Amino acid sequence: MRLKISHTTEYGYASLMPYALQRVRLLPRSGPTQNVLSWVIDFEGAREEVRFNDQFNNDTRLLSASGAARSIAIRASGEIDTKDTGGVSGPHTGFAPLWLFTSETALTAAGKQVNALARSVKQSDEIERLHALMQAIGERVAYLIGSTDAETNAETALEQKQGVCQDHAHIFIAAARLLGFPARYVSGYLLLDDRVDQVASHAWAEAYVEGLGWVSFDPSNGMCPDERYVRLAIGRDYRDAMPTSGILLGHAIERLDVRITVEQMGSGNGQQQNQ
């Protein structure tokens, strides 16, 4: 499936901004599940200081802005050929060792709720166990936009029984690690059936299974990602893979505006999904 994607992030400031530094992970890579046909990224109100592959092999750019700037715009767009691999995204690569994905982070720390969830999954087959975990999360945590924020951890989201894709991914990662699987976070895009315009990117989780490699699971939609998904970045949790992040020196009030479009090139129908 060929997908056309555009992603614009704009930061606006009510007063002069003394200095800002932005980290950008908005460049998808070709791999087993996708082939990047074209991709461009440009910046307005900021300059690129350095580019590098981080410890998770994400293409990363650092931008800086200072002086009289009152806004920063980051625009990325391109076309990608995707394919359905049954959720299998390939062997482990990158600088980070596999064992790094077995340890918890602040957002994936397992408390009483996550431990109980992991204990409820009793299937002997590894893949069946992970599918059961994905389904259990979907049944226990309702998808509700605005119910959590970027600082909500897996335990809190599971306890309040509502969240968004970020929370579903964190819960899956936390529980999968308790079950003995290295697990990681994936940021990216999802083709939706009911609209082209979106206000946020998507996220899902992966578990490492011996003999298969990394296998993707999207608890928000109860399925393994297929050709409607595009991968951007990976990490131990949201903070490692978030598309943009940064710091601001001074007291300027910041306004964030995100606009995303994901559409299929040519014929074909998607299915309604949770973003």
Residue pairs with C-beta under 8 A, 6 or more apart in sequence:
1 81
1 82
1 83
1 191
1 227
1 228
1 264
1 268
2 37
2 79
2 80
2 81
2 82
2 264
2 265
2 266
3 79
3 80
3 81
3 82
3 189
3 191
3 228
3 230
3 262
3 263
3 264
3 265
4 77
4 78
4 79
4 261
4 262
4 263
4 264
4 265
5 76
5 77
5 78
5 79
5 80
5 189
5 230
5 260
5 261
5 262
5 263
6 75
6 76
6 77
6 259
6 260
6 261
7 26
7 75
7 76
7 77
7 189
7 201
7 243
7 258
7 259
7 260
8 73
8 74
8 75
8 76
8 257
8 258
8 259
8 260
9 73
9 74
9 75
9 243
9 244
9 256
9 257
9 258
10 71
10 72
10 73
10 74
10 256
10 257
10 258
11 20
11 22
11 71
11 72
11 73
11 254
11 255
11 256
12 70
12 71
12 254
12 255
12 256
12 257
13 69
13 70
13 71
13 252
13 253
13 254
13 255
14 252
14 253
14 255
15 70
15 251
15 252
15 253
16 67
16 68
16 69
16 70
16 250
16 252
17 65
17 66
17 69
17 70
17 248
17 250
17 252
18 66
18 249
18 250
18 252
19 64
19 65
19 66
19 248
19 249
19 250
20 46
20 64
20 65
20 66
20 69
20 72
20 246
20 247
20 248
20 249
21 62
21 63
21 64
21 246
21 247
22 46
22 62
22 63
22 64
22 65
22 72
22 74
22 244
22 245
22 246
23 60
23 61
23 62
23 63
23 244
23 245
23 246
24 41
24 60
24 61
24 62
24 63
24 74
24 243
24 244
25 54
25 58
25 59
25 60
25 187
25 232
25 233
25 241
25 242
25 243
25 244
26 41
26 61
26 74
26 76
26 232
26 243
26 244
27 39
27 41
27 59
27 61
27 76
27 232
28 34
28 36
28 39
28 78
28 80
28 188
28 230
28 231
28 232
29 36
29 57
29 59
29 231
30 36
31 89
31 90
31 231
32 85
32 88
32 89
32 90
33 82
33 83
33 85
33 89
33 90
33 225
33 229
33 231
34 80
34 81
34 82
34 83
34 230
34 231
35 80
35 81
35 82
36 78
36 80
37 78
37 79
37 80
37 81
38 78
38 79
39 76
39 77
39 78
39 79
39 80
40 76
40 77
40 78
41 61
41 74
41 75
41 76
41 77
42 74
42 75
43 63
43 72
43 73
43 74
43 75
44 71
44 72
44 73
44 75
45 65
45 69
45 70
45 71
45 72
45 73
46 63
46 64
46 65
46 69
46 72
46 74
47 63
47 64
47 65
48 61
48 62
48 63
49 62
49 63
49 64
50 61
50 62
51 59
51 60
51 61
51 62
52 60
53 59
53 60
53 95
54 60
55 94
55 95
55 96
56 94
56 95
56 96
56 184
56 233
56 234
56 235
56 240
56 241
57 93
57 94
57 95
57 234
58 232
58 233
58 234
58 235
58 241
63 72
63 74
63 246
65 72
74 244
79 265
80 230
82 227
82 228
82 229
82 230
83 227
84 226
84 227
86 224
87 215
87 216
87 217
87 224
87 225
87 226
88 212
88 213
88 214
88 215
88 216
89 206
89 213
89 214
89 215
89 216
89 231
90 213
90 214
91 213
91 214
92 98
92 208
92 213
92 214
98 182
98 208
99 182
100 236
101 177
101 182
101 183
101 184
101 208
101 236
102 177
102 182
102 183
103 177
103 236
104 110
104 174
104 177
105 236
105 237
105 239
106 153
106 237
107 152
107 153
107 154
107 170
107 237
107 238
107 239
108 153
108 154
108 170
108 173
108 174
108 177
108 236
108 237
109 153
109 154
109 155
109 174
110 118
110 154
110 155
110 174
110 175
110 177
110 178
111 155
112 155
113 155
113 158
113 159
114 154
114 155
114 158
114 171
114 174
114 175
114 178
115 178
117 133
117 136
117 137
117 140
117 158
117 171
117 175
118 133
118 175
118 178
118 179
120 136
121 129
121 132
121 133
121 136
121 175
121 179
122 129
123 129
123 132
126 181
126 209
126 210
127 209
127 212
127 215
129 179
130 176
130 179
130 181
130 207
130 209
130 215
130 217
131 217
133 172
133 175
133 176
133 179
133 217
134 172
134 217
134 218
134 219
134 222
135 222
137 158
137 168
137 171
137 172
137 175
137 219
138 168
138 219
138 220
138 221
138 222
140 158
140 161
141 157
141 158
141 161
141 162
141 163
141 167
141 168
141 171
141 219
142 161
142 162
142 163
143 162
143 163
143 164
143 165
143 168
143 220
143 274
144 162
144 163
144 164
145 164
147 160
147 162
147 163
147 164
148 156
148 157
148 160
148 162
148 163
148 164
148 166
148 167
150 166
150 238
150 242
152 163
152 166
152 167
153 170
154 167
154 170
154 171
154 173
154 174
154 175
155 174
157 163
157 167
157 168
157 170
157 171
158 171
163 171
164 220
165 202
165 203
165 204
165 218
165 220
165 274
165 275
166 203
166 238
168 204
168 205
168 218
168 219
168 220
169 185
169 186
169 203
169 204
169 205
169 219
169 238
170 185
170 205
170 237
170 238
171 219
172 183
172 205
172 207
172 217
172 219
173 183
173 184
173 185
173 205
173 236
173 237
174 183
176 183
176 205
176 207
177 183
181 207
181 208
181 209
182 207
182 208
183 205
183 206
183 207
183 208
184 205
184 206
184 214
184 234
184 235
184 236
185 203
185 205
185 234
185 235
185 236
185 237
185 238
185 240
185 241
186 203
186 204
186 205
186 206
186 216
186 231
186 232
186 233
186 234
186 241
187 201
187 202
187 203
187 231
187 232
187 233
187 234
187 238
187 241
187 242
187 243
188 201
188 202
188 203
188 204
188 229
188 230
188 231
188 232
188 233
189 201
189 202
189 229
189 230
189 232
189 260
189 262
190 202
190 228
190 229
190 230
190 262
190 273
190 275
191 228
191 229
191 262
191 263
191 264
191 270
191 273
192 198
192 262
192 270
192 272
192 273
192 275
193 269
193 270
193 271
193 272
193 273
194 272
196 261
196 262
196 263
197 259
197 260
197 261
198 260
198 261
198 262
198 275
199 258
199 259
199 260
200 258
200 260
200 275
201 232
201 243
201 260
202 220
202 229
202 275
203 238
203 241
204 216
204 217
204 218
204 219
204 220
204 225
204 229
205 216
205 217
205 218
205 219
206 214
206 215
206 216
206 217
206 234
207 214
207 215
207 217
208 214
208 215
209 215
215 224
216 224
216 225
216 229
217 224
217 225
218 224
218 225
218 229
220 273
220 274
220 275
221 273
221 274
228 270
228 271
228 273
230 262
232 241
232 243
233 240
233 241
233 242
233 243
234 240
234 241
235 241
239 245
248 254
264 270
